[in-house]
């Protein structure tokens, strides 16, 4: 298989060297790549069958991007154990009639569907009873505690995400401007936002990196997660909030989807439903260092108790072990649901 991919890569680069073959390279590359992969996999499966090996089992994440691949695997007797969703992937296809039922069909065909929150679980259960909720988790050791950070005269308000999700910040910009005008010691650190128009806000714009995100967040004082309320955002799994809380930061978030479960009002943060509430609750945190400390400590404790990699791994192992036992004993269908929150 490695030899096939090496030859394919070499030929593709040779094509790109000549302008007159650019179009053919762009067209044939995406077409031939999957064919070569499928051919190699098919050969591996057939040889395995001839040699009497046990059937191959694959756990597939984000299989919605390759439904034909899943069908191909099953055609050759490969066992596809689960389909994993931590976003409202079905919303992406609503505008396309041909693809509208794509996610539903995948869920119906899967032996198990794992989702990141109860809203996604409700959607998945329309098509299969085999649905499990496992919340987003983080490696707590990768997120330094803000309490150990070097003190600063600037109160930094943090946001982390992508240029696409940075659009959720735009309606909040006027309130952030008002806050900064009233409190000159307030600054903002936006991580991964790209070139977001900020209308004069004093912002430290940082590129996202898995190696630095924990440290960059721990140097801040407050974490925010504004959202609009749509079917897509209700499917989000609150990673930003969990990251902030892992660093011991108090949080302010829109009361949308799983945010309502992660944020406990006046215990680890606040929910803000409109611009007035955003300003009021951010200002309360800016003006009260003891409040920031208390809410931040509670948030970190909550992550340690419910949202760590170790807990997520234990839940996955429990589910896979039970599914393996069910496959061996062939009992009636079993549905197991693990709550994302207590």
Long-range contacts (C-beta under 8 A, 24 or more apart in sequence): 1-40, 1-41, 1-44, 4-36, 4-39, 4-40, 5-36, 8-32, 8-33, 8-36, 34-69, 38-69, 38-72, 41-72, 41-73, 41-76, 42-76, 45-76, 45-77, 45-78, 46-76, 49-77, 55-79, 57-81, 59-320, 60-84, 63-106, 63-110, 64-89, 64-102, 64-103, 64-106, 67-102, 67-105, 67-106, 70-106, 70-109, 74-109, 79-111, 80-110, 80-111, 81-111, 81-112, 81-320, 81-323, 82-110, 82-111, 82-112, 82-113, 82-114, 83-107, 83-110, 83-112, 83-113, 83-114, 84-113, 84-114, 84-115, 85-113, 85-114, 85-115, 85-116, 85-120, 85-124, 86-115, 86-116, 86-120, 86-136, 86-237, 87-116, 87-120, 87-232, 87-235, 87-236, 87-237, 88-119, 88-120, 88-123, 88-231, 88-232, 88-233, 88-234, 88-235, 88-236, 89-235, 90-123, 91-230, 91-231, 91-232, 91-235, 111-323, 112-319, 112-323, 114-316, 114-319, 116-237, 116-258, 116-340, 117-235, 117-236, 117-237, 117-238, 117-257, 117-258, 117-261, 117-340, 118-258, 118-339, 118-340, 119-234, 119-235, 119-257, 119-258, 120-235, 121-337, 123-235, 129-333, 129-335, 130-333, 130-334, 130-335, 131-335, 131-337, 132-315, 132-319, 132-336, 132-337, 132-338, 133-337, 133-338, 133-339, 133-340, 134-312, 134-315, 134-316, 134-319, 134-338, 134-340, 135-237, 135-238, 135-258, 135-306, 135-307, 135-312, 135-340, 135-341, 136-237, 136-238, 136-239, 136-242, 136-307, 137-242, 137-307, 137-308, 137-309, 137-311, 137-312, 138-239, 138-242, 138-243, 138-246, 138-303, 138-307, 138-308, 138-309, 139-308, 139-309, 140-246, 140-303, 140-304, 140-308, 140-309, 142-214, 143-214, 143-217, 143-218, 143-243, 143-246, 143-247, 144-214, 144-215, 144-218, 144-247, 145-218, 145-247, 145-248, 145-300, 146-218, 146-219, 146-220, 146-221, 146-247, 146-248, 146-249, 146-296, 147-248, 147-293, 147-296, 147-297, 148-218, 149-218, 149-219, 150-219, 152-219, 153-185, 154-185, 154-186, 154-187, 155-183, 155-185, 155-186, 155-187, 155-221, 155-222, 155-286, 156-187, 156-188, 156-189, 156-204, 156-219, 156-220, 156-221, 156-222, 157-186, 157-187, 157-188, 157-189, 157-220, 157-221, 157-222, 157-223, 157-224, 157-282, 158-188, 158-189, 158-190, 158-191, 158-216, 158-217, 158-220, 158-221, 158-222, 158-223, 158-224, 158-244, 158-249, 159-188, 159-189, 159-190, 159-191, 159-193, 159-223, 159-224, 159-225, 159-240, 160-190, 160-191, 160-192, 160-208, 160-213, 160-216, 160-217, 160-223, 160-240, 160-243, 161-191, 161-192, 161-193, 161-240, 162-192, 162-193, 162-194, 162-208, 163-192, 163-193, 163-194, 163-195, 163-196, 166-190, 166-192, 166-193, 166-194, 166-196, 168-226, 168-227, 168-228, 168-233, 169-193, 169-196, 169-226, 170-196, 170-197, 171-226, 171-228, 171-275, 172-224, 172-226, 172-275, 172-278, 173-197, 173-198, 173-199, 173-201, 174-199, 174-275, 175-275, 175-278, 175-279, 175-282, 176-201, 176-282, 177-201, 178-279, 179-279, 179-282, 179-283, 179-286, 182-283, 183-283, 183-286, 183-287, 186-286, 189-216, 189-219, 189-220, 191-216, 191-217, 213-243, 214-243, 214-246, 214-247, 217-243, 217-244, 217-247, 217-249, 218-247, 218-248, 218-249, 220-247, 220-249, 221-249, 221-285, 221-292, 222-249, 222-250, 222-251, 222-252, 222-282, 222-285, 222-286, 222-292, 223-247, 223-249, 223-250, 223-251, 223-252, 224-251, 224-252, 224-253, 224-282, 225-251, 225-252, 225-253, 225-254, 225-259, 226-253, 226-254, 226-272, 226-278, 227-253, 227-254, 227-256, 227-257, 227-259, 228-254, 228-256, 229-254, 229-256, 233-257, 238-262, 241-269, 242-303, 242-307, 244-299, 245-269, 245-296, 245-299, 245-300, 245-302, 245-303, 245-307, 246-300, 246-303, 246-307, 247-296, 247-300, 248-296, 248-297, 248-299, 248-300, 249-292, 249-296, 249-299, 250-285, 250-291, 250-292, 250-295, 250-296, 250-299, 251-295, 251-299, 252-278, 252-281, 252-282, 252-285, 258-340, 258-341, 261-340, 261-341, 262-302, 262-341, 264-298, 264-302, 266-295, 267-295, 267-298, 268-295, 268-296, 268-298, 268-299, 268-302, 269-295, 269-299, 306-341, 306-342
